[in-house]
Amino acid sequence: MTPITEDNRHIAAAPITAWLHAGTQDRTPDRHGFWLAQSRRVAWHHPPQRMATARPDRDARWFEDGTLNASVSCVDRHLADHGDRLAIFWRGEDAGQVDRVTYRDLHERVCRLANALRDQGVQRNDRGVIHLPMVVEGIVAMLACARIGAVQVLMSGDFTAQEMAGHLVDCGAVAVITADETGHGSRSIPLKARMDEALHIAGPDSHVRLMLVVSHTGTPVPMTAGRDHKFNDLVDWYEPDCLPEIMHAEDPLFILHTAGTSRGMMHATGRYIVWASYAVDSTANGAGTQPGIAQVARHIALVYGALANGMTIRIHEGQPATLAA
């Protein structure tokens, strides 16, 4: 497993940091004061008292004295006043495939999966790969990993088995959440089969000991005894409440792998969720735009930003997620 060190924990902070600076340079001369005020957008266990600490030859630490859990900002804090508000509206490609998820429903689903992952041995700072189509379980998996302090590793369905094998070894993943296949008809991708091939290629260098398989299309897939479990068969047994892990603002939230790159980009919890909340809110109100990021990265920003703001995410399978009107 690649250890989280001072040299690599901020590997992906530069693009976000540059956007944070660029996004306010024409609005306020006090960028630090501006972003410290923006930090109040999210729920903190211990609110930060300073915005950034500069370090020679390294990226600055943002909100480093603050502690939080990203899933609390995205789910828990909305329960008291807006628990019955729609958090996610999902529509599949087939007629009648609809899933309406309120914030209360989302909290239950996230907590069940978080408890399942913990019980199966996934711990704080472990890496959990999310390799799913555009389904509700993908968002649940992101928030469940965040809830227990596991680092999410997002992999696109477009990756080859060879690419995934390299990423699995590089990040030291111990768990994978995937699906039988995508539901794109002639463009369907056999996700489980491709992940199995990637793990075969990785061989003894892989640390994966748990795979949860979402039955998306119902296509039969081979299951490895002791490692593979059908998602609902395992997760539905667990309690619908789970204490969140309290994370430092500079602890990693997720690693994003993109096609053609050998190393993933790591994003820190505090700065990312504050940025996402601000970026989504600004974009929704026509006051700004999100930076030029890939579709998967845009989906991550939309999930954390929209849910932190108590908005509704609309997903039509096979298309990018959007905000509900």
C-alpha atoms as one frame of an Amber mdcrd trajectory, in Angstrom:
protein
   0.000   0.000   0.000   1.254   3.466  -0.880   1.618   5.266   2.481   0.129
   8.718   3.008   3.123  10.942   3.599   3.938  14.627   3.601   5.217  14.192
   0.053   2.127  12.654  -1.508  -0.907  13.593   0.585  -1.280  16.897  -1.279
  -0.540  15.472  -4.719  -3.747  16.818  -6.251  -4.229  19.920  -4.179  -2.539
  22.246  -6.675  -5.386  22.374  -9.272  -7.989  23.054  -6.578  -5.756  25.563
  -4.808  -5.080  27.406  -8.072  -8.821  27.595  -8.767  -9.527  28.789  -5.238
  -7.116  31.652  -5.770  -8.240  32.408  -9.316 -11.915  32.255  -8.379 -11.632
  35.171  -5.952  -8.810  37.304  -7.327 -11.229  39.753  -8.928 -13.706  39.764
  -6.045 -11.718  40.324  -2.879  -8.110  41.166  -2.013  -8.448  39.051   1.142
  -8.618  35.543  -0.273  -7.768  33.981   3.068 -10.596  35.801   4.818 -12.967
  34.987   1.975 -12.298  31.233   2.065 -12.310  31.076   5.847 -15.815  32.573
   5.670 -16.757  30.049   2.968 -15.648  27.222   5.255 -18.792  27.873   7.284
 -20.765  26.364   4.411 -20.008  22.890   5.758 -20.455  21.156   9.111 -17.304
  20.975  11.219 -16.649  18.902  14.322 -14.088  21.566  15.230 -14.295  24.678
  12.994 -10.976  25.943  11.588  -9.581  29.181  12.944  -7.130  29.777  10.126
  -7.465  29.340   6.393  -4.045  28.328   5.140  -0.542  27.761   6.423   2.133
  28.374   3.826   5.108  26.021   3.604   8.271  26.532   1.541   8.323  24.397
  -1.636   5.059  22.689  -0.704   1.403  23.350  -1.137  -0.204  25.267   1.719
  -2.248  23.427   4.346  -5.871  24.563   4.195  -8.095  24.675   7.303  -5.522
  22.432   8.987  -6.766  23.027  12.533 -10.307  21.965  11.607 -11.860  18.496
  11.929 -14.946  17.159  10.160 -16.540  14.286   8.305 -17.679  14.892   4.741
 -20.703  12.600   5.010 -22.027  14.609   7.960 -21.955  17.783   5.874 -23.677
  16.008   2.987 -26.329  14.065   4.887 -26.650  14.289   8.678 -26.979  18.021
   9.036 -30.008  18.074   6.711 -31.979  15.436   8.631 -33.578  17.614  11.312
 -35.177  20.170   8.982 -35.046  18.569   5.546 -34.918  14.813   6.081 -37.799
  14.239   3.660 -36.303  16.429   0.941 -35.265  14.576  -2.199 -31.486  14.104
  -2.267 -31.218  11.952  -5.406 -33.595  11.274  -8.271 -32.341   8.394 -10.424
 -33.859   7.171 -13.682 -32.565   4.100 -15.492 -32.481   3.489 -19.204 -35.451
   1.122 -19.076 -38.987   2.421 -18.643 -40.142   2.441 -15.046 -36.654   2.332
 -13.520 -36.838   5.119 -10.945 -35.310   5.573  -7.488 -36.278   8.547  -5.341
 -33.940   8.930  -2.364 -34.632  11.420   0.412 -31.904  12.650   2.731 -33.299
  10.325   5.407 -33.156   7.376   3.003 -29.641   8.348   1.976 -28.491   8.479
   5.603 -29.789   4.962   6.180 -28.164   3.558   3.044 -24.834   5.250   3.754
 -24.763   4.014   7.347 -25.623   0.421   6.421 -22.788   0.291   3.894 -20.381
   2.055   6.268 -21.130  -0.514   8.980 -20.695  -3.353   6.494 -17.320  -2.057
   5.349 -16.124  -1.611   8.934 -17.293  -5.080   9.895 -15.485  -6.534   6.894
 -12.230  -4.970   8.077 -12.034  -1.723   6.085 -10.422   0.873   8.347  -9.529
   4.546   8.406  -7.077   5.456   5.609  -7.655   2.144   3.810  -8.364   2.552
   0.097 -11.711   1.465  -1.288 -12.195   1.371  -5.063 -15.533   2.518  -6.490
 -16.044   1.119  -9.994 -19.719   1.622 -10.766 -22.062   2.950 -13.450 -24.220
   6.009 -12.802 -26.322   4.459 -10.050 -27.367   5.555  -6.565 -25.048   2.975
  -5.022 -22.092   4.931  -6.380 -23.030   8.000  -4.345 -23.801   5.844  -1.315
 -20.366   4.206  -1.649 -18.602   7.571  -1.796 -20.304   8.803   1.359 -19.922
   5.482   3.203 -16.177   5.484   2.590 -16.006   9.077   3.789 -18.012   8.164
   6.889 -15.469   5.582   8.078 -12.430   7.576   6.931 -11.548   5.223   4.081
 -10.024   6.891   1.025 -12.250   6.544  -2.022 -10.512   5.562  -5.246 -12.694
   6.460  -8.212 -12.184   4.443 -11.392 -14.057   4.961 -14.628 -15.753   2.053
 -16.363 -13.746   2.950 -19.451 -10.472   1.734 -17.916  -8.905  -1.394 -19.334
  -8.135  -4.303 -17.025  -4.429  -3.536 -17.414  -4.924   0.081 -16.344  -7.034
  -0.933 -13.358  -4.487  -3.523 -12.266  -1.830  -0.826 -12.085  -4.089   1.523
 -10.148  -5.161  -1.205  -7.705  -1.549  -1.967  -6.893  -0.464   1.677  -6.806
  -3.119   2.764  -4.303  -3.047  -0.436  -2.234  -6.821  -0.915  -2.358  -8.270
  -3.434   0.114 -11.912  -3.286  -1.047 -13.775  -2.876  -4.326 -17.397  -1.917
  -4.985 -18.415  -2.721  -8.550 -21.435  -3.953 -10.527 -22.225  -6.870 -12.787
 -22.210  -4.585 -15.821 -23.356  -1.220 -17.062 -26.775  -0.952 -18.643 -25.960
   0.666 -21.956 -27.338  -1.988 -24.309 -24.850  -2.571 -27.115 -22.383  -0.369
 -25.227 -22.660  -2.418 -22.035 -19.393  -2.863 -20.124 -18.814  -6.063 -18.095
 -17.546  -4.308 -14.977 -17.227  -7.347 -12.689 -15.480  -9.439 -15.350 -13.078
  -6.602 -16.093 -12.318  -6.124 -12.382 -11.694  -9.871 -12.014  -9.260  -9.677
 -14.918  -7.525  -6.673 -13.343  -7.103  -8.534 -10.053  -5.734 -11.543 -11.937
  -3.191  -9.306 -13.669  -2.236  -7.663 -10.364  -1.743 -11.093  -8.807   0.017
 -11.190  -5.431   0.679  -7.427  -5.594  -3.038  -6.794  -5.013  -4.292  -6.259
  -1.447  -8.006  -6.539  -2.313  -9.763  -8.853   0.130 -13.375  -7.685  -0.285
 -15.542  -7.103  -3.364 -19.161  -5.965  -3.202 -21.100  -6.486  -6.437 -24.181
  -4.411  -7.240 -26.716  -6.367  -9.290 -27.484  -3.656 -11.816 -28.629  -5.616
 -14.860 -29.036  -9.001 -13.164 -26.478 -10.635 -15.421 -24.934 -13.702 -13.701
 -21.281 -13.163 -12.814 -18.706 -15.475 -11.206 -18.166 -14.869  -7.496 -14.986
 -15.722  -5.589 -15.867 -17.382  -2.281 -14.680 -15.470   0.781 -13.978 -12.293
  -1.191 -17.030 -11.476  -3.301 -20.487 -10.652  -1.939 -23.662  -9.430  -3.569
 -24.110  -5.848  -2.414 -27.623  -6.002  -0.997 -27.284  -9.511   0.409 -24.494
  -8.295   2.670 -25.292  -4.630   3.310 -28.989  -4.937   4.132 -28.179  -6.877
   7.321 -26.428  -3.934   8.964 -27.795  -1.215  11.234 -29.008   2.045   9.618
 -26.908   4.254  11.902 -23.133   4.615  12.063 -20.891   6.973  14.028 -18.754
   9.015  11.633 -14.975   9.013  11.827 -13.664  12.464  12.724 -11.086  13.486
  10.126  -8.531  16.275   9.981  -9.213  18.761   7.210  -6.021  17.729   5.423
  -6.801  14.003   5.578  -7.414  12.578   2.089 -11.006  12.225   0.910 -10.530
  10.526  -2.444  -8.068   9.586  -5.165  -9.090  10.146  -8.758  -7.544   8.058
 -11.512  -7.932   9.232 -15.091  -7.203   7.333 -18.289  -3.614   7.537 -19.488
  -2.119   8.402 -16.104  -0.127   6.063 -13.896  -0.721   7.817 -10.567  -3.906
   9.036  -8.967  -4.636  12.567  -7.760  -5.361  12.833  -4.043  -7.782  15.442
  -2.699  -7.964  16.594   0.929 -11.272  16.513   2.811 -11.643  20.071   4.112
 -10.552  22.092   1.131 -12.385  19.857  -1.334 -15.817  19.914   0.238 -15.648
  23.677   0.878 -14.600  24.248  -2.726 -17.282  21.884  -4.087 -20.023  23.559
  -2.053 -18.962  26.987  -3.280 -18.426  25.892  -6.894 -21.785  24.149  -7.227
 -23.618  27.017  -5.537 -21.884  29.587  -7.725 -22.577  27.626 -10.879 -26.215
  26.994  -9.960 -26.740  30.712  -9.399 -24.939  31.709 -12.573 -22.218  33.493
 -10.590 -19.335  31.386 -11.787 -18.250  28.219 -13.522 -16.581  25.027 -12.482
 -13.006  24.483 -13.636 -12.297  22.373 -16.696 -12.428  18.914 -15.202 -13.213
  15.479 -16.607 -16.700  13.991 -16.399 -15.890  11.708 -13.462 -14.284  14.574
 -11.550 -17.293  16.786 -12.332 -19.586  14.076 -10.957 -17.600  13.949  -7.703
 -17.753  17.734  -7.347 -21.480  17.720  -8.025 -22.136  14.966  -5.456 -20.231
  16.615  -2.619 -21.167  20.170  -3.531 -24.872  19.628  -4.155 -25.438  17.399
  -1.131 -23.442  19.701   1.149 -25.804  22.455   0.005 -28.946  20.356   0.554
 -29.772  20.252  -3.157 -31.238  17.445  -5.277 -29.078  15.509  -7.732 -30.796
  14.185 -10.851 -29.219  11.163 -12.550 -30.369   9.676 -15.835 -28.290   6.574
 -16.441 -25.810   7.006 -19.247 -25.779  10.796 -18.902 -23.870  13.193 -16.618
 -25.546  13.956 -13.302 -27.235  17.360 -13.017 -28.925  19.508 -10.398 -32.707
  19.207 -10.276 -34.507  22.332 -11.407
